[in-house]
Amino acid sequence: MAEKKKTEPQKNPAAVALGRLGGLKGGTARAKALSKKRRSEIAKKAAAKRWAKRP
């Protein structure tokens, strides 16, 4: 029986580079925009969610 191969569409290298560039900047830019208090609130909320998952 012949195996069918799925071919993934080729990605535009320029679009990939642009998306990666934005992704690399994102977290740093967001952290600069937030106040220390707000960053702390977000971190506490994330930690609570992680700990809530534990059995």
N, C-alpha and C positions, 0 to 999 in steps of 0.2 A: 504494500500500500504506500502510495507517495505521500510525503509529508508536505503540508502547505506551510510556507514561511510567510509570516506577517512582516511587511516592510513598514518601518516607521517613517513618517514624513521627515524630510531633511529640514533642520532648523537653520534659519538665517543666522550666520555667525555674528553679524553686526547687531542683530536684535538680542542675541544671547549675551554679548558683551555689554550692551546697554542695560539689560535687565540685571546682570551681575553687578554692574557699577552702582545702580540704584540700591540693590540689596545690601551691598557693603556699606553704603552711607547711612542707610535707614536707621539702624539701632543707635548709632552715635548721634545722629541728628536729633532723634527723638529724645534721647537722654539729655542733650543740651537744652532742649526746649522745655523740659519739665523741671519743676522745682524739686529740691531735695526731699521735701515733705511728700510730694506726690509720687516720686520714685519709690520712696519707702512704703507708701500705701500699696502701690502696685506689687512690690516685692512680697509684702506680707500676704496679700490676697493670693498670689501665685503659690507661695509656700503652703498656705492653708489648703489650697486645692490639691497640691501634691500629697500632703499628709492625709487628706481625706480619702484618697484612693487606697491607702494601705489597709490590709485585712485586719 
